[in-house]
Amino acid sequence: MSEHTLRPAEPADVPGIQRVARAGWHAAYDDAMGADTVDDCIDDWYDRESLVDAIEDDDIDYLVATVDDRVVGYASVGQTGDDRPATVAGLYSIYVHPDRWGGGIGTELFERCADRLRDRGFERLCLRVIADNDVGLSFYRTHEFEKTDEETVELKGQPLVEYEFARDL
């Protein structure tokens, strides 16, 4: 496989991020949620305006991994936006195109994000993941995240179990 490059995301990366998000979500969640629900989630959460806003937000570190200038993965991190201490960050997203799973791109994205968060003074990182995402759960456990909470949430009218994971930076 070709070498990949990690760099800050740019608005021009939006179509690539959308493509990776759709492929990754379908691979991770079709069995649990159904393909139509996955498409609805991607359409809602990965619209161009929302992605550009996140990419241009100085409080969010948004990175992409590219191969031959084509986005194959992305990650975004920043303040949690809830009642947690200011030293706790959130992993908003991390996805790699399923064709590239197991190649180390997700680990590099995660490590670069963790470095950036440490540089910004964060001490802990938390995330939420749907319990049926076996690939995601395995990735987070490999990177020393521990389950800290569990709740049933409703997503597009479907009840799903969601886990919270956290680890020190």
URNOR-V682293 format. One record per residue. RES is the residue in three letters. BURIAL is 1 if it has 9 or more other C-alpha atoms within 8 Angstrom, else 0. Layout:
RES:BURIAL / RES:BURIAL
This chain:
MET:0 / SER:0 / GLU:0 / HIS:1 / THR:0 / LEU:1 / ARG:0 / PRO:0 / ALA:1 / GLU:1 / PRO:1 / ALA:0 / ASP:1 / VAL:1 / PRO:0 / GLY:1 / ILE:1 / GLN:1 / ARG:0 / VAL:1 / ALA:1 / ARG:1 / ALA:1 / GLY:1 / TRP:1 / HIS:1 / ALA:0 / ALA:1 / TYR:1 / ASP:1 / ASP:0 / ALA:0 / MET:1 / GLY:1 / ALA:1 / ASP:0 / THR:1 / VAL:1 / ASP:1 / ASP:1 / CYS:1 / ILE:1 / ASP:0 / ASP:0 / TRP:0 / TYR:1 / ASP:1 / ARG:0 / GLU:0 / SER:1 / LEU:1 / VAL:1 / ASP:0 / ALA:1 / ILE:1 / GLU:0 / ASP:0 / ASP:0 / ASP:0 / ILE:1 / ASP:1 / TYR:1 / LEU:1 / VAL:1 / ALA:1 / THR:1 / VAL:1 / ASP:0 / ASP:0 / ARG:0 / VAL:1 / VAL:1 / GLY:1 / TYR:1 / ALA:1 / SER:1 / VAL:1 / GLY:1 / GLN:1 / THR:0 / GLY:0 / ASP:0 / ASP:0 / ARG:0 / PRO:0 / ALA:0 / THR:0 / VAL:1 / ALA:1 / GLY:1 / LEU:1 / TYR:1 / SER:0 / ILE:1 / TYR:1 / VAL:1 / HIS:1 / PRO:0 / ASP:0 / ARG:1 / TRP:1 / GLY:0 / GLY:0 / GLY:0 / ILE:1 / GLY:1 / THR:0 / GLU:0 / LEU:1 / PHE:1 / GLU:0 / ARG:0 / CYS:1 / ALA:1 / ASP:0 / ARG:1 / LEU:1 / ARG:1 / ASP:0 / ARG:0 / GLY:0 / PHE:1 / GLU:1 / ARG:1 / LEU:1 / CYS:1 / LEU:1 / ARG:0 / VAL:1 / ILE:1 / ALA:1 / ASP:0 / ASN:1 / ASP:0 / VAL:0 / GLY:1 / LEU:1 / SER:0 / PHE:0 / TYR:1 / ARG:1 / THR:0 / HIS:0 / GLU:0 / PHE:1 / GLU:1 / LYS:1 / THR:0 / ASP:0 / GLU:1 / GLU:0 / THR:0 / VAL:0 / GLU:0 / LEU:0 / LYS:0 / GLY:0 / GLN:0 / PRO:0 / LEU:1 / VAL:1 / GLU:1 / TYR:1 / GLU:1 / PHE:1 / ALA:1 / ARG:1 / ASP:0 / LEU:0
